[in-house]
Every structure is written in structure tokens, then in C-alpha cells.
Amino acid sequence: MTHRINLKKEVFSMYEKLSSMEEELKKLILDAKIEEGFFHLLKLRASQINKCAYCVRLHTKDALACGETIERISVIPAWEETEYFSLKERACLALVEEITTISEKQVPKEVYEEAIETLTKDEIVAVEWLAIVINSWNRLAISSRYIVKE
């Protein structure tokens, strides 16, 4: 594998700003009353879409540590085909997926309307910021080639 410049080490001040956003995001999630385990499932789903092995491993472990079941974790890529997730969770997952793939079709009107009908304003704000922050982390880890070993 080609050696990559580690952006964290090169411009630590920018890394600290992203870390600060993560801390603020945790407060938004708590204020919106989104379960911590599900918070990691949302991050896991974005990381799967972005193919960020480092973050997929990290958020799988974090979700397990927060009490998420292996069943819910394992079906995240096919969540729409299961009954493991509530209406609110499904709206959150759809919103995270669309923000993660925003270059393909923006955020479709029907996905956002479903979010507005199902989620509170605080939940929408928290989930949108979650998608923005995890996508930033994914891009940092992928472009710097964070190593994933056994």
C-alpha cells in the first residue's frame, strides 16, 4: 500500500476542530434523545457506504459496547428489508444515507418529507449534523489511509 500523508499529524489544528465538532454532535444527539447505540449504527451505515474500513470497525465495536445487538448491526446494509428498526430509526437511516450519497441525487424531497413527518426538529438537526461529521471523518481516514489490521 502506498504511504499517505497523515493529515492529522500534518495539520493537527484542523483535526482538533473536527474533534470539537464531534463533541458538539454528541450533545445534539443527547438533546435529541437519540440512543447512543443507534448513534453508532448511523455512523456505521455512512462508513459502510463510504467504504471506510477504519470507521466501520470502530463504529461496530462502539455499537456493540453500547448494547446494540449483532442482529441489528449485521442488517444495517439492508435495513429497509427488516423489521429491526422503528419508524423514527428508519427515517434517520434514510436521511443519513441520502446525505452520504448527496452527489448522486441531492436529498430527495420524499426522504426529507418523511423525516419531517416522523422526526422532531431536534432529531433532524442532530441526524443531519451526524451525517456531515461522520462523512468528514470518513474522508480523513480514507484519504490518509488509516491502517486497519487484525
C-alpha positions in Angstrom: 0.0 0.0 0.0 1.3 3.4 -0.9 2.3 5.6 2.0 0.0 8.6 2.5 0.4 11.8 4.3 -1.3 11.7 7.7 -3.5 14.8 7.7 -4.0 14.6 11.5 -0.3 14.8 12.1 0.4 17.4 9.4 -2.3 19.9 10.5 -3.3 18.9 13.9 -5.3 22.2 14.5 -7.8 21.1 11.7 -8.1 17.7 13.3 -8.8 19.3 16.7 -11.6 21.4 15.0 -13.2 18.2 13.7 -12.9 16.6 17.1 -14.6 19.6 18.6 -17.4 19.2 16.1 -17.7 15.6 17.3 -18.1 16.7 20.9 -20.8 19.2 20.0 -22.5 16.5 17.9 -22.7 14.2 20.9 -24.6 16.9 22.8 -27.0 17.4 19.9 -27.6 13.6 19.9 -28.2 13.5 23.6 -30.5 16.6 23.4 -32.5 14.9 20.6 -32.8 11.8 22.8 -31.2 9.5 20.2 -29.9 6.3 21.8 -26.1 6.2 21.9 -26.0 2.7 20.3 -28.2 3.8 17.4 -25.9 6.9 17.0 -23.1 4.5 16.2 -25.3 2.5 13.8 -25.9 5.7 11.9 -22.2 6.4 11.8 -21.6 2.7 10.8 -24.1 3.0 7.9 -22.4 6.1 6.4 -19.0 4.5 6.9 -20.1 1.4 5.0 -21.4 3.5 2.1 -18.1 5.4 2.0 -16.1 2.1 2.3 -14.1 3.4 5.3 -12.8 0.2 6.9 -11.3 2.1 9.9 -14.6 3.7 10.8 -16.7 0.6 10.0 -14.6 -1.4 12.5 -14.7 1.5 15.1 -18.5 2.0 15.0 -19.3 -1.7 15.0 -17.3 -2.0 18.2 -18.8 1.2 19.7 -22.4 0.0 18.8 -21.7 -3.4 20.5 -20.3 -1.7 23.6 -23.4 0.5 23.8 -25.7 -2.6 23.8 -26.7 -2.8 20.2 -27.3 -6.4 19.1 -25.3 -8.2 16.5 -28.6 -8.8 14.6 -29.2 -5.0 14.2 -25.6 -4.4 13.4 -25.4 -7.1 10.8 -28.5 -6.0 8.9 -27.6 -2.3 8.7 -26.7 -2.6 4.9 -30.2 -4.0 4.3 -32.2 -2.2 7.0 -35.1 -1.4 4.7 -35.8 -5.1 4.3 -36.0 -5.8 8.0 -38.3 -5.1 10.9 -35.4 -4.4 13.3 -35.8 -0.6 13.2 -38.6 1.7 14.3 -40.2 4.3 12.1 -38.0 7.0 13.6 -34.9 4.9 13.1 -35.8 4.2 9.5 -36.2 7.9 8.8 -32.8 8.6 10.4 -31.1 5.9 8.4 -32.7 7.2 5.1 -31.6 10.7 5.9 -28.0 9.7 6.7 -27.8 7.6 3.5 -29.1 10.4 1.3 -26.7 12.9 2.8 -23.8 10.5 2.5 -24.6 10.0 -1.2 -25.7 13.6 -1.8 -23.8 14.0 -5.1 -26.0 11.3 -6.7 -29.4 12.9 -6.3 -29.2 15.5 -3.6 -31.6 14.7 -0.7 -34.8 13.6 -2.4 -37.9 15.5 -1.4 -39.7 12.4 -0.3 -36.9 11.4 2.1 -36.9 14.8 3.7 -40.7 15.0 3.9 -40.7 11.6 5.6 -38.1 12.9 8.1 -40.3 16.0 8.8 -43.4 13.8 9.4 -41.6 11.3 11.6 -38.8 13.1 13.5 -38.7 16.2 15.7 -36.8 19.3 14.6 -34.0 18.4 17.1 -33.7 14.9 15.8 -33.4 16.1 12.2 -30.8 18.7 13.1 -28.8 16.0 15.1 -29.0 13.4 12.3 -28.0 15.9 9.6 -25.0 17.1 11.6 -24.1 13.5 12.3 -24.1 12.7 8.6 -21.9 15.8 7.9 -19.4 15.0 10.7 -19.1 11.2 10.0 -18.6 11.9 6.3 -15.8 14.3 7.2 -14.2 11.6 9.5 -14.5 9.0 6.7 -12.8 11.3 4.2 -10.0 12.0 6.7 -9.4 8.3 7.4 -9.7 7.2 3.8 -7.5 9.8 2.3 -4.9 9.3 5.0 -5.2 5.5 4.6 -5.7 4.8 8.3 -4.4 1.3 8.7 -6.8 -1.5 9.7 -5.0 -4.6 11.0 -6.2 -7.7 12.8 
